[in-house]
Amino acid sequence: MTCTHVTLPGGLHAIVCARGHAKVKRCSCGRVGTLLCDWKVGNGKTCDKPVCDKCADHVAEDKDLCQVHSKAFSQWKAHRS
């Protein structure tokens, strides 16, 4: 059984175990990606790139963006003003 230590938002920790070798999704920084990017990419889908709590841009409750889409969101807000 493969077990992975995961840090959850708010600093909580969990141990997630699975049979076989579960593929761990990683953030671009190398940490475990506990969140998925919520940027809308069309057809009702979101980016879903794994992102860790430290790298994620928390733009609203339960809305997190990867670094690429955080920049796009900032540009969108700047042009909107």
N, C-alpha and C positions, 0 to 999 in steps of 0.2 A: 504494500500500500504506500502510495506517495503522499506525503503531507507537505503543505506549504504554509509558512507563517505569513499572515496578511495584516497590514495596519489599515484599519478602517477610518473613515472620516470621524473626527472628534477624538482621535488618539486611541481608540479601542483596538485591541488585538484579537485575532482569531487564528485558529489552526484549521485549515481546510484539507481534508484527506479524500483521496479517490483511489480506486483500484486502477492498476496500470499506470501508464505515464501520461498524466494530464498535461496538455500544453499550457504553460503559464503565459498569459498575455502580459507583455512588458511595455511600459512607458518609454518614450524616446530617451529618457535619462537612464534607463536600465532598471528602475524600480518596478515592482509589480504594479500593473495598471488596474487599480481597483475601481476605476470609473471609465465611462465611455463618453466620447465627445458627442454632444447633443446638437451640433450644427446641422441644419437641414440641407440636404444635398439634392432634393427633388424626389418626385414619385413617392412621397410619404416616408422617405428614408432619411436616416441621420448618418453622419460620418462614422461613428462608432469606433474611432481610433482609441485604443487603450491609453489611459493617462492616469498618473498617480495623483494623490491628493495634493502633493506639494507643487506639482507643475500645472495642475488644472486651474483654469480661470473660472471661479464660481460666480457666474453672472446673474443668477437668480436662484430661488429655492429649487433644488433638484435639477438645475441646468448648469452643466459644466462644459467648458470648451478646451480643446487641445491648444497648443501654442500657436499653430498655424491659423486656426479659426479665431483665436482670441485677437490676433492682429487684424484679421478681416473684420471682426466685430467692431474693433476700435476705429478702423477706417470708415465703416458704415456710419457709426455714431458721429464722427467728425464731419462727414458730408451732409448729414441730416440737419446739423445745426445751422 
